[in-house]
Amino acid sequence: MPDPIHDLYDVIARRRDVRAEFAGRPPTDAVLHRVLAAAHAAPSVGHTQPWDFVLVRDLGLRDAFAAHVATEREVFASSLSVERAETFSRIKVEGVRESGLGVVVTYDPSRGGPHVLGRHAIADAGLYSSVLAIQNLWLAATAEGLGVGWVSFYREEFLAELLGVPEGVRPLAWLCVGEVTGLQDRPDLERHGWRQRRPLEEAVHCDRYGSGGL
């Protein structure tokens, strides 16, 4: 009998930020609909659902974005020490062309009007809601056997202009989504020696920050 609890933890453990493993095929329409439905089912402050999903299939748009990402990669690389730059040179930061589909997730802070229930004290609560939609999308895609890669080497104003995003709406993430040849056992940044995962015990605190919890 299927064990939904085990399956959930398994998907969380298998989720990876995919770069080099895309097979060049986008998801089928049926699978994509299920994944987007999972993203759209995310919780949101005041039930505002402040996200939108721009599906980018056009190769010209993907080429233009990939070129922009390459420029921003060079900007970042130029800020690094020689040793760190050498490590970074081995890390692929995007699969924009290889994935076959880009899903750009946007955040509209005006959704729900000026008085959003639950946002009066924390202005970024709507932003957090959109990130929850991204996480839902990512886990659903992993469960469907797809790969997702979150590209963050871009300027928001560039992407907004490229895709005609209205003024005031933020393009939060370009997600490369597609079929993969497989998923790595360890995250790329761990495998390439950029940074290792912190032990859970270091991240848990009891009652007061810094007290230790486990």
N, C-alpha and C positions, 0 to 999 in steps of 0.2 A: 504494500500500500504506500502511495506517495506520502512523504513527510514534509508538509509545507514549511514547518519551522526550519528543518535542516536545509531545505531548498533555498530559503531566503538567506540564511547565513552563508551558504555555498555561493550564491550569486554575489553577495557583498565581498566575499573573499576573492572571487575570480575577476571582479571588475578591474579593468586596467585603462590607463590613458594611452590609447593606441596611436602609433605613429607609422611604423614600418611594416605592419602586418596586414594592411588592407589588401584584399584580393582584386580590387578594381570594380566590384559590382555593388551597386546601391541596394538597399533592401527592397523587397517586393512591396507593392502598394498595400497589401493586406497586413504585412508585418509592420510597415511604417505607420499605418493607421493605429494599430494596437499600441505601439510605442508612444505615439503622440497622445493617444487617449490616456495612457498612464501618466504622462507629463501633465496633461490638463486636469488630472484628478488630484493634483497636489493641493495641500492646504494653503490658504492665503489669508492675510490679515483683512478683516472686514469682508471676507469672501469677495474681494475685488478682482481676483484672477488677473493680475496686472501684466501677464506675459502674452506674447505673440510669438509665432514660429514662422520664420521665413525660410522656405525650402529653396535652396540654391542648387539647381541642376546645370545651369548654363555654363559651359566650359570657359567662355570668355570672362565671365564674372569670377569664376574660380581662379583662372590664370591671373587676373588683375589682383585679386586678394593675395594669392601666393607670392606674387612679386613684392607686394607691400610687406608681407610677413618676412621675406628674405631681407629686405632693407632694415626692418626693425631688429632682426636677429643680429645684423652687423653692428647696429647701434649698441645693443646690449653687450656683444662680444668685445667691443672696443673699451668698455668700462672695466673689464676684468683684468686680473693679474695674469702674467704669462702662464703660470701653472693652471689657474682656473680656466683660462681660455682654452688650453689644450684639452681639459676634461670636457668643456662645453662643445668643442668642435666635433666630438664623437656622438653628440646627442641630437637626434632628429626632433624638430619641434612641431612639425605639422605633416598631415597627410591630405592636404586640400584637394589635390588632383587625384590621388590614388583612391580615395574613399568613394568617389562617384556621387556623393551627396553632401552638401553643407546644410546644416540646420542652424540658423541664427536665431537665438532666443533674445527677445527684447523685453524691456521693462518700461511700462508707462505709468509714471507717478501720478498722473491725473485721473487714472481709472478709479471710479468710485466717488469722484467729487472731492470737495475740500474737507469734508468731515468723515474720515475713514475710521470706522469703529476699530479701536485697538492700536491706531497709529499716532495718537495725539502726543504721546510721550517719547516714542521711538520712531524718528522720521524714516529710518532705513528698514522698517518692518516690511514694507512692500518689496524692497530689493531682496530681502531674505526670502520672501515668498517665491520670487522668480527663480532663485537659486534652488529652492526645494523642487520646483518643476524640472530643473535641469537634472537634479539627482534622481528623480523618478524616471526620467527619460533614460538616463545612463544605466540604471539597474534593470529596467525593462528591456533595453537593447541587449544587455549582457545575458539576460535570461533567454532571449531569442537567438543567441549565438552570434550577435553582431558586435562590432567594435565601435567605440566612440573615442574621439580625441578632441580635447578642449584646446583650441588655439587661443593664446592670450598675447601673442606678439603682434599687436595691431593698435592703431589709434582709433578711438571710437568715432571721431569725426570723419575719418576716412571711410570706415565701413558704413556709417549712416548715409553718407553721400553716394557711395557705390550702390546701395540697395534702395535708396529713396526712402529711408526711415524718417518719419515726420520729426520736426523740431520738438525737443522736449522728451522724446522717447530714446532710451539708451539701448544700444546693441550690446548686451551683456556677454554674449558668448557666441563664437563660431564653433559649432560642433561638427567634426568630420564623422560621418556615420556610414557604415557599409559592412559588407561581408568581409570576413578575415580568414587568413590561413591558419590562425591559432592565436592564443593569448599567452603572453609571457607569464612565467611562474612568479616573477618578481617585477615590481615597477621599474621602468627604464632608468629613473634617476638613482635608484639603488644599484642597479646592475652596472651603471657607468661610473659609479663612485661620486656622484654629485652630492647626495645626502642620504642618510639612513633613517629608517623609521624610529621614532622615539618609543621607548617602552611605555606601555599603558600606565604603569605605576607612576611615571613622571608627570602624567597629564591629569591625574585624579587628585583632588584636594577635598578635605573634610572640614566643613563649617567655615574655615577661613583659608584664603589663598596662601599656598606655601606650607600648609600643615601636613600634607600627605594624607592619602585616603585608603589605599589598598595595602 
